[in-house]
């Protein structure tokens, strides 16, 4: 494995005692270490307010790995690369102390001045930290410097632009890695391969052959302890502005000239520019919202959203969004892209359903058993794989046509689950591959599209809330949205990969 494939870096992790670091980042780094993707030439400085010694922090890291991976091979050697710095993000002297520690570790581990600043904390601190990193000299390094930030990136376009302007005083655009963990998922990355590496799909990937595309991302969980955050976010900002629009962009983009970060991002931006703009009067024609009430999930009674912790009893916040996106370009004119996402739904599932048009003349017409359309299902989670739905003759003398499925499942081939999204994204950020991170142009266009919807919804009290019971697949108005076009939501619960 080349040195570029085994990068060295000092990772400064702000928010080192938080939930994200514990559940995702430490286990992901450990897996990279075990696989030899990173060598002994790395170090992590955990930065947080809580006072801890290096030994206490290393125990915290080891506990995280044992809890979430259940393995301890080489764990002491791995944890020895972790150091702790108690830090106040507004204290100038604290950054100077952090710089001194960074220089010591850079020399100890021969890190060549490579620095990765990972901000796993509340977005209101992003600008402050970035400005201090520059003013106190932490970005003055002979190696690379990169800033990795989590969503939400702003609350709307205006706030996102202000935040971006502050960060850009310290980091260039190509040094900013905005994480969308959906882009790290194996089958989301596979969308490009399915389209551009298969002659049976790319010629059909247009409005001549595709009837509609449906993207569903449903959760069985409620807001848990995140009620205060969710009240200011809602499903529109939490899921649609980033994850859902990113998947639509990958599904709809033109073939890039070459598979480089710049060319792929350019094509995604063109899709987002092609989204049909809505006036405020048109929003409710294209988008519907929902909020879950009390119901039953996995055999347990659960409360409605308005009865969750830190939620307004009269809350107007949506926990469900369904919408119809129209892409006004030559390839997709007339093809609706339907998206839906929600909490407390019947199944935890992220799936893409590509429905092909019916054949012009049905030679096997049977009103008792209508011919099923051809479908391509891309399973993103919890299972990963592809299913192609075809029609074939039933065996025997009968001329009955039956639907058949061709399956590919990642875990049945590899005999193991594919790598965590964060493992891939951490590795890519250390290697300098920004393909699966979002560019500012994508963020800006997504916010501009979503802001129109949120302006209408925030200024209109939804009298029907709650309008779907927990444990269902959403409100009736979402079904009506598709019925107006003569379509219906495919039942993603029934689309399961058959593994051997």
PEGI-V859348 format. One line per field, one symbol per residue. phi: phi as a letter, one per 30 degrees, with the letter a starting at -180 (. if undefined). psi: psi as a letter, one per 20 degrees, with the letter a starting at -180 (. if undefined). A space follows every 50 residues. Layout:
phi->???
psi->???
This chain:
phi->.ddddbdcaccccdjdcddddddcdddddddddddidbcddbbbcdcadd dbdedddddedddddddccibbdhdddddddcbbbdbcdccddddddddd dddddeddchchidbcccccadddcedededdeddcidddbdcdbbccbc ddcicadddddddddddddcbdedcccddbdddcdeddddeddedccbdd cedcdaddbcdabcccbcbddcdhcceddddcciddddbdeceddddddd dcddeddadceddddeddddddddeddcdddceddcbbbbbdcdabbhic dbddedcddicddcecddcbbbaccccdbddcejcdccbaaachcdbdab bccccddddebddcdbedbdddddbcccdcaddblbbccbcbdddjddcd cbdbbccbbeddddiaddeeeddddddddddiccecbcdeddeddddddd edddddddcbddddddbbdejccjddddddeddecicbdddddddcddcc
psi->prhhimqqqoooopkijrgggghggghghgghghijhqaimqqpopprhp pqrgghghhgghhgghgihkqjpkhggghiipqqoppoiioghhhhhhgg gghghgggjlikjppooonmaphiigggggghhghjjhinqibqpqppqr rpnrhagghhgggghghihhprhiipnopoihiiqghghigggggijoii gghimaihipgrppopoqqhqbicjkggghhifrhghhgghfgghghggh hiqqpqgrmrgggghghghhghhippqqrhhigihhqqqrpqaqbppljp pqrrgijrpkppikpjppjppqroppomrhhjpiopopqqqrrlrhqopo qpoopqqqqhooikpohhnqpqqpqopoogqhqpaqpporprpqqaiqjp pqpqppqppghhgikrqrqqghgghggghhikojgkqpqhhggghgghgh hgghgghhjopoiiqqjpqpjakrrhhhghghhhjkrqpqnhhinppoq.
